[in-house]
Amino acid sequence: MKPTLFVLAAGMGSRYGGLKQLDGLGPNGETIMDYSIYDAIHAGFGKVVFVIRKDFEQDFRDKILSKYEGHIPVEVVFQSVDKLPEGFTCPADRTKPWGPAHAVLMAKDAINGPFAVINADDYYGRNSFEVLAKELMRERDRKGDYCMVGFRVGNTVTENGTVSRGVCENKDGYLTSVVERKAIGYNYRHQIAFNDEYGTEQVLDPMTPVSMNMWGFTPDYFDYGVREFSKFLSEKRDMPKSEQVLPDVADALIKSGEATVKVLDTDSQWFGVTYAEDRPGVVAKFLGLHESGVYPGKLF
């Protein structure tokens, strides 16, 4: 069964200053998503599901979805702050989305086989889709048999500010813990560092694996995800800026013994536009990938 690609495209891009999912960065106006969809099709994915906000649906359909017609089946689902598990209501003053883990749950009725989760605004590279598709297409005989693509933190930071990353520890190729760190960046010694929960600076080796939100799941994840999101709401529903990220769910399932997460190696180089200042470098990289023949003159 061909896996499905689930694309997280509901973010507002607040740090970048606009809907960066719709920003043309390639030499012919390609978005970062265009490269991900192109790579996914060639890796063997059979369907794409996007999660977006309802308020930019028409713009999204006109500018993004129309170009994929005839190349791969697509479907759209919507993330809304009031779409919550049974028994929960949204606080009246809640405006911030509940986070990526909640966004994934929006696809429960649209996905019935193995699926990958990616961010709309990250470039992951062709090989990462190939290794992920291959892993998702193998036979499984148990629940909770998941995977993720690990990237080296040194390849995922920017000179223009701090970033959030899921810092991973693994043993024998399987994830043992993943902790979301909110402000990873260069310190004054140009080391990659973050402050832990005690305010103490922790320096990371550039080779440390991190999650870039490139996960592989099977449909049983949805039941686990609803349960873990319900726990999150019980604790943090009334915190207006709280959100649940996928590393939080993965870490909980690993620690409970309900899931294993295989860490997939890739030689792909990640890049993305976290800040507006990142844009010129990304434009230059895409131009180079076309000129070197990695991508054709026109993707779609």
Buried (B, 14 or more C-beta within 10 A) or exposed (E): EBBBBBBBBBBBBEBBEEBBBBBBBBBEEBBBBBBBBBBBBEBBBBBBBBBBBEEBEEEBBEBBBEBBEEEBEBBBBBBBEEEBEEEEEBEEEBEEBBBBBBBBBBBBEBBEBBBBBBBBBBBBBBBBBBBBBEBBBEEEEEBBBBBBBBBBBEBBBBEBBBBBBBBBEBEEEEBBBBBBBEEBBBEEEEEBBBBEEEEEEEEBEEEBBBBBBBBBBBBBBBEBBBBBBBBBBEEBBEEEEBBBBBBBBBBBBBEEEEBBBBBBEBEBBBBBBBBBEBBEBBBEBBEEBBEEEEBEEEBB
